[in-house]
Amino acid sequence: MPVNGTIRLLVIRLQHVSSQGMRTLLFWLCLVPFCLLAQQNEEQLAAQYFSNNEYDKAAQVYEKIIQQNPESSYIYENLLTCYFQLKQYNDAEKLVKKMQKRNDDNPFYQVDLGHVWMLNNQTEKAEKVFNELIQKLKGAEQETHLLANAFQKRRYTDKAIAVYIKSRKINNSPDMFAVQLAQLYAFKNATAAMMEEYMNVLLWNGNLLEEISGYLQNYLDRNEDFELLRTTLLKRMKEYPLNDNYAELLIWLYVQRKDFDNAFIQARALDKRNKENGLRMIELAQLAQQNEYFDAAVTYYQYIIGQGKNHPNYANAQAGAIEARKLKIISGNSYIQQDLITLENEYKAFISEYGKYYFTANTMRELARLYAYYLNKRDTAIVLFKELITLPRMEAKFTAECKLELGDIYVLNAEEWEAMLLYGQVDKDYKEDPLGQEAKFRNARLSYYLGEFEWARAQLDVLKTATTQLIANNAIELSLLIQDHTIDSVEEPLKLFARADLLLYQKQYAQAEQLLDSLVVTFPRHTLEGPVLYKKAVLQLRKKQTDSAIALLEQLMKEHGSGIYGDNALFDLASIYEREKNDQTKALEYYSRFLNEYPGSFFTTEVRKRIRKIRGDTIN
């Protein structure tokens, strides 16, 4: 009897025993902890032998333990494994038969017996047991799962499949056990059969659509698998034209291949059939936009706009189309002034048509950004942000975000005190929130620009454990810059560098470049050589002098690659080749080098994402 059973029995007897038998019972009760401890020690010893692959020693201990605790499935499994490893199939057979007697209705032990015979080259006996188990199957759901799991546990996948297929026939239900069969076919790499079973699942359960698409994601690397799934879905859509699940999955499939044109055709059909008022089209447009397919996004928005002003999502589509056009212009970095003016007029026309209130607030903010950072109309941007901050019915966080952006524009305008006030307000209102931490960082960065290094470092050190990785990374980077370059309390070189950094932020490129050059001349061989090279490279990029920027970044990598801006420089180099030079081979080379040289960098996740994009991997 197991030890726990012994304790329960003794407790029951204790309630009915006479005083004369009390001593005997107390004696046995005192022995129980020693029995428990001894068994625990034996199990630990056996486990140690087992993990060291000393199966003969482990078997000897497990044989002793199973005599005391024959119901333990854990001990049984380990002892059986020992016998298999030692090829002691007769002992394995005896063990399984003993367990089978105790659990006559459990198919696991019957399958195990067949498995022992199979390992012992008694194939006919094993097959006979397996076939009898399948023949006896009555089709009950629990019974079916139990037997199939027993077969799969010993890797008899075909037998497990046969169990589900037979039960499906008994129940006259062609889509029954579809999930389990799909997983078994996947285990066998029987891709076509797996896909068919997942199609069976979607016939009756659309709630599993996201889960199934996640499974199928692993089978889309090869063109033939993509084509197989596409044709399978098209076939099902013909058979079940009213089942949206297949169309939904087909849209997802096209998006994986970034085939937004075909995704649009399917989405439009669903949108019309289900009278979704264009919501599906807007979602697809946003997805295309996120993947930088801006022309496709504009096309989808225009589809809704083309249905007239009475369409429920007409205004949303208008706003989305303007945003997609803006992103296309800015991301290309080859725009002309007229592009920006056209964009400005589109924003103004939209705001004029709908007025200034919460619905148009995002558009107003985008227009203010356009004024501040592209059209050099900072005063106009300030006026517009002030309007946004006082706009009624706005969410408090939106207002706080606008305050931060207004503060940034004040910094551009050299109105540092106004900026500090706004940053301070947001920091105070959102102390433990990422928004408040961002405000604190911007205030600390402004103090750094102004040469107030001690105060800036104190704020930055607080932010090293910030909620968001971006804020924490920026805080650590700036804190290290200050720490590494204020040696022996000599702050003059860093003050010049910080001033140049501020001028660069304010787009006063000539003054910034002059100051950086004078720093190198005045303080030769200073520890700031690496950071100076990096800021000069950034400056050249802002001026669209790409080749000059590449030369500076390569010099930095060669001479100061282990410094604070090493990972920034290599990331920027790869980005230039990917997006400016359109040299994907060179970009991939630099991104791969990045993963080897800076595996712990903040940019690592983005680098992996870009590598997948260049290689043409499916979207995650």
KELUMSE-246592 format. One line per 4 residues: number of its first residue (from 1); their letters; for each residue x, y, z of C-alpha. Coordinates in nm, 2 decimals. Each point is the difference from the previous one (the first is absolute). Example, Ala and Ser with C-alpha at 12.3 -4.5 7.8 and 13.67 -1.06 7.14 Angstrom:
BEGIN
1	AS	1.23/-0.45/0.78 | 0.14/0.34/-0.07 .
This chain:
BEGIN
1	MPVN	0.00/0.00/0.00 | 0.13/0.35/-0.08 | 0.13/0.20/0.30 | -0.28/0.26/-0.03 .
5	GTIR	-0.26/-0.28/0.01 | 0.17/-0.14/0.31 | -0.03/0.33/0.18 | -0.37/0.03/-0.08 .
9	LLVI	-0.07/-0.35/0.12 | 0.19/0.06/0.33 | -0.20/0.32/0.06 | -0.33/-0.18/-0.05 .
13	RLQH	0.10/-0.28/0.23 | 0.12/0.25/0.27 | -0.36/0.12/0.04 | -0.12/-0.35/0.09 .
17	VSSQ	0.29/-0.17/0.18 | 0.00/-0.07/0.37 | 0.25/0.15/0.23 | 0.19/-0.33/0.02 .
21	GMRT	0.08/0.02/-0.38 | 0.09/0.36/0.01 | 0.37/-0.06/0.06 | 0.02/-0.23/-0.31 .
25	LLFW	-0.16/0.26/-0.22 | 0.22/0.28/0.13 | 0.30/-0.22/-0.07 | -0.11/-0.04/-0.37 .
29	LCLV	-0.08/0.36/-0.03 | 0.34/0.10/0.12 | 0.15/-0.22/-0.27 | -0.19/0.17/-0.29 .
33	PFCL	0.22/0.31/-0.03 | 0.31/-0.23/-0.02 | -0.17/-0.20/-0.28 | -0.08/0.31/-0.19 .
37	LAQQ	0.35/0.13/0.04 | 0.16/-0.33/-0.11 | -0.22/-0.02/-0.31 | 0.07/0.36/-0.09 .
41	NEEQ	0.38/-0.06/0.02 | -0.03/-0.31/-0.21 | -0.19/0.19/-0.27 | 0.26/0.27/0.00 .
45	LAAQ	0.28/-0.26/-0.04 | -0.19/-0.18/-0.28 | -0.06/0.33/-0.18 | 0.37/0.09/0.03 .
49	YFSN	0.10/-0.34/-0.16 | -0.27/0.05/-0.26 | 0.12/0.35/-0.10 | 0.36/-0.13/-0.02 .
53	NEYD	-0.11/-0.28/-0.24 | 0.10/-0.27/0.26 | -0.32/-0.20/-0.08 | 0.11/-0.32/0.16 .
57	KAAQ	0.04/0.17/0.34 | -0.31/0.21/-0.04 | -0.20/-0.32/-0.09 | 0.10/-0.17/0.32 .
61	VYEK	-0.11/0.29/0.22 | -0.33/0.05/-0.20 | -0.08/-0.37/0.03 | 0.02/0.04/0.38 .
65	IIQQ	-0.21/0.31/0.00 | -0.27/-0.13/-0.22 | -0.05/-0.30/0.24 | -0.09/0.26/0.27 .
69	NPES	-0.20/0.23/-0.23 | -0.13/-0.20/-0.30 | -0.25/0.27/-0.10 | 0.26/0.26/-0.09 .
73	SYIY	-0.01/0.08/-0.37 | 0.32/0.20/0.03 | 0.20/-0.29/0.14 | -0.16/-0.23/-0.26 .
77	ENLL	0.10/0.22/-0.29 | 0.36/0.04/0.12 | 0.04/-0.37/0.08 | -0.14/-0.10/-0.34 .
81	TCYF	0.24/0.24/-0.17 | 0.29/-0.16/0.19 | -0.11/-0.34/-0.13 | -0.02/0.13/-0.36 .
85	QLKQ	0.34/0.16/0.02 | 0.15/-0.33/0.15 | -0.20/-0.20/-0.26 | -0.15/-0.21/0.28 .
89	YNDA	-0.32/-0.06/-0.18 | -0.11/-0.30/0.21 | 0.01/0.22/0.31 | -0.18/0.28/-0.18 .
93	EKLV	-0.27/-0.24/-0.10 | -0.05/-0.13/0.35 | -0.02/0.36/0.13 | -0.26/0.11/-0.26 .
97	KKMQ	-0.21/-0.31/0.07 | 0.00/0.07/0.37 | -0.12/0.35/-0.06 | -0.25/-0.13/-0.26 .
101	KRND	-0.16/-0.22/0.27 | -0.04/0.29/0.23 | -0.14/0.23/-0.28 | -0.19/-0.24/-0.23 .
105	DNPF	-0.21/0.27/-0.16 | 0.30/0.24/-0.07 | 0.12/-0.04/-0.37 | 0.33/0.15/0.08 .
109	YQVD	0.13/-0.32/0.15 | -0.13/-0.21/-0.28 | 0.17/0.23/-0.25 | 0.32/-0.02/0.21 .
113	LGHV	-0.01/-0.38/-0.01 | -0.02/0.01/-0.38 | 0.28/0.25/0.00 | 0.22/-0.23/0.21 .
117	WMLN	-0.06/-0.28/-0.26 | 0.07/0.23/-0.28 | 0.34/0.09/0.15 | 0.06/-0.36/0.06 .
121	NQTE	-0.06/-0.08/-0.38 | -0.33/-0.17/0.08 | -0.17/0.21/-0.26 | -0.30/-0.23/-0.08 .
125	KAEK	-0.09/-0.02/0.37 | 0.02/0.37/0.03 | -0.21/0.07/-0.31 | -0.26/-0.24/0.12 .
129	VFNE	-0.03/0.19/0.34 | -0.02/0.33/-0.18 | -0.26/-0.11/-0.25 | -0.21/-0.16/0.27 .
133	LIQK	0.00/0.33/0.19 | -0.12/0.19/-0.30 | -0.26/-0.27/-0.10 | -0.15/0.01/0.35 .
137	LKGA	-0.05/0.38/-0.02 | -0.36/0.10/0.07 | 0.04/0.37/-0.11 | -0.06/0.18/0.33 .
141	EQET	0.20/0.33/0.01 | 0.19/-0.07/0.32 | 0.08/-0.36/-0.10 | 0.13/0.13/-0.33 .
145	HLLA	0.22/0.26/0.14 | 0.15/-0.24/0.26 | 0.09/-0.26/-0.26 | 0.14/0.25/-0.25 .
149	NAFQ	0.21/0.17/0.26 | 0.13/-0.35/0.11 | 0.12/-0.07/-0.36 | 0.14/0.35/-0.05 .
153	KRRY	0.19/-0.02/0.33 | 0.21/-0.29/-0.15 | 0.02/0.18/-0.34 | -0.25/-0.23/-0.18 .
157	TDKA	-0.14/0.30/-0.18 | -0.17/-0.20/-0.28 | -0.18/-0.21/0.26 | -0.12/0.32/0.18 .
161	IAVY	-0.13/0.13/-0.33 | -0.18/-0.33/-0.06 | -0.17/0.03/0.34 | -0.14/0.34/-0.08 .
165	IKSR	-0.10/-0.09/-0.35 | -0.19/-0.31/0.12 | -0.17/0.19/0.28 | -0.10/0.27/-0.25 .
169	KINN	-0.16/-0.26/-0.23 | -0.18/-0.17/0.30 | -0.14/0.34/0.09 | -0.08/0.09/-0.36 .
173	SPDM	0.17/0.34/0.05 | 0.25/0.09/-0.27 | 0.14/0.30/0.19 | 0.02/-0.16/0.34 .
177	FAVQ	0.35/-0.01/0.16 | 0.13/0.24/-0.27 | 0.23/0.19/0.23 | 0.16/-0.32/0.13 .
181	LAQL	0.04/-0.14/-0.34 | 0.15/0.32/-0.14 | 0.26/-0.01/0.28 | 0.09/-0.36/-0.07 .
185	YAFK	0.03/0.06/-0.38 | 0.22/0.30/0.08 | 0.22/-0.23/0.22 | 0.03/-0.23/-0.31 .
189	NATA	0.07/0.30/-0.23 | -0.30/-0.10/-0.20 | -0.07/0.36/-0.09 | -0.30/-0.05/-0.24 .
193	AMME	-0.19/-0.22/0.25 | 0.08/0.24/0.28 | -0.14/0.29/-0.20 | -0.32/-0.19/-0.08 .
197	EYMN	-0.06/-0.08/0.36 | 0.04/0.37/0.10 | -0.25/0.08/-0.27 | -0.23/-0.24/0.17 .
201	VLLW	0.04/0.18/0.33 | -0.09/0.34/-0.17 | -0.31/-0.16/-0.13 | -0.15/0.03/0.34 .
205	NGNL	0.22/0.20/0.23 | 0.12/0.35/-0.11 | 0.13/0.07/0.35 | 0.30/-0.21/-0.08 .
209	LEEI	0.09/0.21/-0.31 | 0.29/0.19/0.16 | 0.13/-0.31/0.17 | -0.01/-0.20/-0.33 .
213	SGYL	0.17/0.28/-0.19 | 0.28/-0.01/0.26 | 0.05/-0.38/-0.07 | -0.01/0.05/-0.37 .
217	QNYL	0.26/0.28/0.02 | 0.27/-0.27/0.03 | -0.09/-0.15/-0.33 | 0.02/0.31/-0.23 .
221	DRNE	0.38/0.02/-0.06 | -0.03/-0.20/-0.32 | -0.19/0.13/-0.30 | -0.16/-0.34/-0.06 .
225	DFEL	-0.14/0.00/0.35 | -0.14/0.35/-0.04 | -0.16/-0.10/-0.33 | -0.14/-0.32/0.15 .
229	LRTT	-0.17/0.19/0.28 | -0.13/0.27/-0.25 | -0.16/-0.26/-0.22 | -0.13/-0.19/0.30 .
233	LLKR	-0.17/0.31/0.12 | -0.14/0.09/-0.34 | -0.15/-0.35/-0.03 | -0.16/0.03/0.34 .
237	MKEY	-0.14/0.35/-0.08 | -0.17/-0.15/-0.31 | -0.15/-0.29/0.21 | -0.11/0.23/0.29 .
241	PLND	-0.05/0.35/-0.15 | -0.17/0.13/0.31 | 0.28/-0.11/0.24 | 0.20/0.32/0.06 .
245	NYAE	0.28/-0.19/0.19 | 0.16/-0.12/-0.33 | -0.01/0.35/-0.15 | 0.15/0.14/0.32 .
249	LLIW	0.28/-0.25/0.00 | 0.07/0.07/-0.37 | 0.03/0.38/0.07 | 0.25/-0.09/0.28 .
253	LYVQ	0.19/-0.22/-0.24 | 0.03/0.27/-0.27 | 0.12/0.25/0.27 | 0.27/-0.25/0.10 .
257	RKDF	0.14/0.02/-0.35 | -0.07/0.38/-0.01 | -0.23/-0.05/-0.29 | -0.23/0.28/0.10 .
261	DNAF	-0.17/0.02/-0.34 | -0.15/-0.35/0.04 | -0.06/0.06/0.37 | -0.20/0.31/-0.11 .
265	IQAR	-0.22/-0.20/-0.24 | -0.10/-0.25/0.27 | -0.04/0.27/0.27 | -0.23/0.21/-0.23 .
269	ALDK	-0.22/-0.31/-0.07 | -0.04/-0.07/0.37 | -0.06/0.37/0.08 | -0.28/0.01/-0.26 .
273	RNKE	-0.16/-0.33/0.10 | 0.00/0.07/0.37 | -0.08/0.37/-0.03 | 0.30/0.10/0.22 .
277	NGLR	0.00/0.36/-0.11 | 0.36/-0.01/-0.11 | 0.15/-0.09/0.34 | 0.18/-0.30/-0.15 .
281	MIEL	0.14/0.22/-0.28 | 0.13/0.25/0.26 | 0.17/-0.28/0.20 | 0.16/-0.13/-0.32 .
285	AQLA	0.12/0.35/-0.09 | 0.15/0.05/0.34 | 0.18/-0.34/-0.03 | 0.14/0.09/-0.35 .
289	QQNE	0.11/0.34/0.15 | 0.18/-0.17/0.29 | 0.19/-0.21/-0.26 | 0.09/0.31/-0.20 .
293	YFDA	-0.23/-0.08/-0.29 | -0.13/0.36/-0.01 | -0.14/-0.01/-0.35 | -0.21/-0.30/0.08 .
297	AVTY	-0.12/0.16/0.32 | -0.11/0.31/-0.19 | -0.18/-0.22/-0.26 | -0.20/-0.17/0.28 .
301	YQYI	-0.09/0.33/0.16 | -0.10/0.14/-0.34 | -0.24/-0.29/-0.05 | -0.20/0.12/0.30 .
305	IGQG	0.03/0.37/-0.10 | -0.13/-0.09/-0.35 | -0.33/-0.12/0.15 | -0.09/0.36/0.09 .
309	KNHP	-0.03/0.22/0.30 | -0.29/-0.19/0.14 | 0.21/-0.31/0.06 | 0.04/-0.05/0.39 .
313	NYAN	0.38/-0.01/-0.03 | 0.05/0.26/-0.26 | 0.17/0.25/0.24 | 0.22/-0.27/0.16 .
317	AQAG	0.11/-0.11/-0.35 | 0.08/0.36/-0.09 | 0.22/0.04/0.30 | 0.17/-0.34/-0.05 .
321	AIEA	0.08/0.08/-0.37 | 0.16/0.33/0.10 | 0.21/-0.18/0.26 | 0.11/-0.27/-0.24 .
325	RKLK	0.10/0.26/-0.26 | 0.20/0.19/0.27 | 0.18/-0.32/0.10 | 0.09/-0.07/-0.36 .
329	IISG	0.14/0.35/-0.05 | 0.20/0.00/0.32 | 0.13/-0.35/0.00 | 0.13/0.04/-0.35 .
333	NSYI	0.22/0.29/0.11 | 0.01/0.12/-0.36 | -0.29/0.24/0.01 | -0.01/0.35/-0.13 .
337	QQDL	-0.15/0.31/0.15 | -0.31/-0.02/-0.21 | -0.08/-0.35/0.14 | 0.00/0.15/0.35 .
341	ITLE	-0.22/0.30/-0.11 | -0.25/-0.24/-0.16 | -0.01/-0.20/0.32 | -0.05/0.32/0.20 .
345	NEYK	-0.30/0.09/-0.22 | -0.16/-0.34/0.04 | 0.03/0.02/0.38 | -0.15/0.35/0.00 .
349	AFIS	-0.29/-0.09/-0.23 | -0.09/-0.30/0.22 | 0.01/0.21/0.32 | -0.20/0.28/-0.17 .
353	EYGK	-0.26/-0.26/-0.11 | -0.05/-0.16/0.34 | 0.10/0.27/0.24 | 0.23/0.00/0.30 .
357	YYFT	-0.11/-0.25/0.26 | 0.09/-0.35/0.14 | -0.06/-0.18/-0.34 | 0.25/0.22/-0.19 .
361	ANTM	0.25/0.03/0.29 | 0.24/-0.26/-0.15 | -0.01/0.17/-0.33 | 0.07/0.34/0.17 .
365	RELA	0.30/-0.16/0.18 | 0.14/-0.14/-0.33 | -0.03/0.35/-0.16 | 0.17/0.16/0.29 .
369	RLYA	0.29/-0.26/-0.03 | 0.02/0.08/-0.37 | 0.03/0.37/0.08 | 0.26/-0.06/0.27 .
373	YYLN	0.23/-0.25/-0.16 | -0.04/0.03/-0.38 | -0.14/0.34/-0.10 | 0.21/0.21/0.25 .
377	KRDT	-0.31/0.17/0.14 | 0.06/-0.06/0.37 | -0.21/0.30/0.12 | -0.30/-0.13/-0.19 .
381	AIVL	0.06/-0.35/0.15 | 0.01/0.15/0.35 | -0.33/0.18/-0.05 | -0.16/-0.33/-0.13 .
385	FKEL	0.14/-0.20/0.29 | -0.13/0.25/0.25 | -0.35/-0.04/-0.16 | 0.03/-0.37/0.04 .
389	ITLP	0.09/0.02/0.37 | -0.31/0.21/0.07 | -0.23/-0.21/-0.22 | -0.30/-0.12/0.20 .
393	RMEA	-0.10/-0.37/0.04 | 0.35/-0.12/-0.07 | 0.16/-0.29/0.19 | 0.24/0.12/0.27 .
397	KFTA	0.29/-0.21/-0.15 | -0.05/0.15/-0.34 | 0.02/0.35/0.15 | 0.32/-0.10/0.19 .
401	ECKL	0.15/-0.14/-0.32 | -0.07/0.33/-0.17 | 0.17/0.18/0.28 | 0.32/-0.21/-0.05 .
405	ELGD	0.00/0.07/-0.37 | -0.06/0.37/0.06 | 0.30/-0.01/0.24 | 0.21/-0.15/-0.27 .
409	IYVL	-0.09/0.28/-0.24 | 0.09/0.26/0.27 | 0.34/-0.17/0.02 | 0.03/0.03/-0.38 .
413	NAEE	-0.09/0.37/0.04 | 0.27/0.05/0.27 | -0.28/0.06/0.26 | 0.15/-0.24/0.26 .
417	WEAM	-0.18/0.14/0.30 | -0.35/-0.05/-0.16 | 0.10/-0.36/-0.09 | 0.11/-0.07/0.36 .
421	LLYG	-0.33/0.12/0.13 | -0.20/-0.23/-0.23 | 0.22/-0.30/0.07 | -0.03/0.06/0.37 .
425	QVDK	-0.38/0.01/-0.02 | -0.02/-0.34/-0.17 | 0.26/-0.15/0.23 | -0.20/0.11/0.31 .
429	DYKE	-0.34/-0.12/-0.14 | 0.13/-0.34/-0.11 | 0.26/-0.09/0.26 | 0.00/-0.38/-0.04 .
433	DPLG	-0.13/-0.01/-0.36 | 0.23/-0.04/-0.30 | -0.13/0.34/-0.12 | 0.13/0.16/0.32 .
437	QEAK	0.33/-0.19/-0.04 | 0.03/0.13/-0.36 | -0.06/0.36/0.13 | 0.28/-0.05/0.26 .
441	FRNA	0.24/-0.13/-0.27 | -0.07/0.30/-0.22 | 0.06/0.24/0.29 | 0.32/-0.18/0.08 .
445	RLSY	0.11/0.01/-0.36 | -0.07/0.37/-0.01 | 0.21/0.05/0.31 | 0.28/-0.19/-0.17 .
449	YLGE	-0.03/0.23/-0.31 | 0.04/0.30/0.23 | 0.31/-0.15/0.18 | -0.18/-0.08/0.33 .
453	FEWA	0.16/-0.34/0.01 | -0.02/-0.09/0.37 | -0.38/0.07/0.01 | -0.05/-0.18/-0.33 .
457	RAQL	0.18/-0.31/0.12 | -0.20/-0.02/0.32 | -0.32/0.00/-0.20 | 0.13/-0.25/-0.26 .
461	DVLK	0.12/-0.24/0.27 | -0.36/-0.02/0.13 | -0.12/-0.09/-0.35 | 0.25/-0.29/-0.05 .
465	TATT	-0.28/-0.23/0.14 | -0.28/0.17/-0.20 | -0.31/-0.20/-0.10 | 0.07/0.02/-0.37 .
469	QLIA	0.33/-0.14/-0.15 | 0.04/0.30/-0.23 | 0.00/0.26/0.28 | 0.23/-0.22/0.21 .
473	NNAI	0.24/-0.05/-0.29 | 0.00/0.38/-0.08 | 0.06/0.08/0.36 | 0.29/-0.24/0.04 .
477	ELSL	0.16/0.12/-0.33 | -0.01/0.37/0.10 | 0.10/-0.07/0.36 | 0.31/-0.20/-0.13 .
481	LIQD	0.09/0.28/-0.24 | 0.00/0.25/0.29 | 0.18/-0.23/0.23 | 0.27/-0.11/-0.25 .
485	HTID	0.09/0.36/-0.11 | 0.00/0.20/0.32 | 0.34/-0.13/0.10 | 0.17/0.18/0.30 .
489	SVEE	-0.29/0.24/0.01 | 0.12/0.16/-0.34 | -0.34/0.07/-0.16 | 0.09/0.25/-0.27 .
493	PLKL	0.04/-0.26/-0.29 | -0.33/-0.16/0.09 | -0.17/0.34/0.02 | 0.12/0.08/-0.35 .
497	FARA	-0.13/-0.34/-0.12 | -0.34/0.04/0.17 | -0.03/0.35/-0.15 | 0.07/-0.15/-0.35 .
501	DLLL	-0.25/-0.28/0.07 | -0.26/0.26/0.08 | 0.08/0.20/-0.32 | -0.04/-0.33/-0.19 .
505	YQKQ	-0.34/-0.06/0.16 | -0.10/0.36/-0.10 | 0.11/-0.06/-0.36 | 0.27/0.26/0.02 .
509	YAQA	0.24/-0.22/-0.19 | 0.27/0.24/-0.10 | 0.05/0.12/0.36 | -0.02/-0.36/0.14 .
513	EQLL	0.27/-0.11/-0.25 | 0.22/0.29/0.08 | -0.02/-0.07/0.37 | 0.08/-0.37/-0.04 .
517	DSLV	0.30/0.09/-0.22 | 0.13/0.25/0.26 | -0.04/-0.26/0.28 | 0.23/-0.24/-0.18 .
521	VTFP	0.26/0.27/-0.06 | -0.01/0.15/0.35 | 0.00/-0.34/0.18 | 0.19/-0.25/-0.23 .
525	RHTL	-0.01/-0.37/0.09 | -0.29/0.06/0.24 | -0.23/-0.28/0.10 | -0.27/0.18/-0.19 .
529	EGPV	0.15/-0.09/-0.33 | -0.25/-0.29/-0.06 | -0.31/0.20/0.10 | 0.12/0.29/-0.22 .
533	LYKK	0.03/-0.23/-0.30 | -0.35/-0.14/0.06 | -0.16/0.35/0.03 | 0.18/0.10/-0.32 .
537	AVLQ	-0.14/-0.30/-0.18 | -0.35/0.08/0.13 | 0.05/0.36/-0.13 | 0.10/-0.12/-0.34 .
541	LRKK	-0.30/-0.23/-0.02 | -0.23/0.30/0.09 | 0.16/0.19/-0.29 | -0.05/-0.31/-0.22 .
545	QTDS	0.37/-0.04/-0.05 | -0.02/-0.38/0.02 | 0.35/-0.10/-0.12 | 0.16/0.24/0.25 .
549	AIAL	-0.21/-0.15/0.27 | 0.10/-0.35/-0.10 | 0.37/0.10/0.01 | -0.03/0.15/0.35 .
553	LEQL	-0.20/-0.30/0.14 | 0.26/-0.25/-0.14 | 0.28/0.21/0.15 | -0.19/-0.01/0.34 .
557	MKEH	-0.04/-0.38/-0.03 | 0.37/-0.04/-0.07 | 0.13/0.23/0.27 | -0.27/0.00/0.26 .
561	GSGI	-0.22/-0.30/-0.06 | 0.01/-0.10/0.36 | -0.11/0.35/0.12 | -0.34/0.13/0.10 .
565	YGDN	-0.12/0.06/-0.36 | 0.14/-0.32/-0.16 | -0.33/-0.18/-0.03 | -0.17/0.32/-0.12 .
569	ALFD	0.26/0.05/-0.27 | -0.03/-0.36/-0.13 | -0.38/0.01/0.01 | 0.00/0.33/-0.19 .
573	LASI	0.24/-0.14/-0.26 | -0.23/-0.30/-0.06 | -0.31/0.23/-0.02 | 0.17/0.22/-0.26 .
577	YERE	0.08/-0.29/-0.22 | -0.35/-0.14/0.04 | -0.20/0.32/-0.04 | 0.22/0.26/-0.17 .
581	KNDQ	0.23/-0.21/-0.22 | -0.25/-0.28/-0.06 | 0.29/-0.24/0.03 | -0.18/-0.29/0.19 .
585	TKAL	0.30/-0.23/-0.02 | 0.23/0.25/0.17 | -0.28/0.09/0.25 | -0.04/-0.37/0.09 .
589	EYYS	0.38/-0.03/0.04 | 0.00/0.29/0.25 | -0.31/-0.12/0.18 | 0.15/-0.35/0.04 .
593	RFLN	0.32/0.15/0.13 | -0.20/0.21/0.24 | -0.15/-0.31/0.16 | 0.35/-0.15/0.05 .
597	EYPG	0.16/0.32/0.14 | -0.28/0.15/0.20 | -0.24/-0.28/0.11 | -0.11/0.18/0.31 .
601	SFFT	-0.08/0.33/-0.17 | -0.33/0.18/0.02 | -0.02/-0.02/-0.38 | 0.03/-0.38/-0.02 .
605	TEVR	-0.38/-0.07/-0.03 | -0.04/0.25/-0.28 | 0.31/-0.14/-0.18 | -0.15/-0.35/0.01 .
609	KRIR	-0.32/0.14/-0.14 | 0.18/0.17/-0.28 | 0.20/-0.31/-0.09 | -0.32/-0.20/-0.03 .
613	KIRG	-0.15/0.27/-0.22 | 0.31/0.01/-0.23 | 0.00/-0.38/-0.03 | -0.37/0.00/-0.08 .
617	DTIN	-0.12/-0.19/0.31 | -0.37/0.00/0.08 | -0.14/0.28/0.22 | -0.03/-0.08/0.37 .
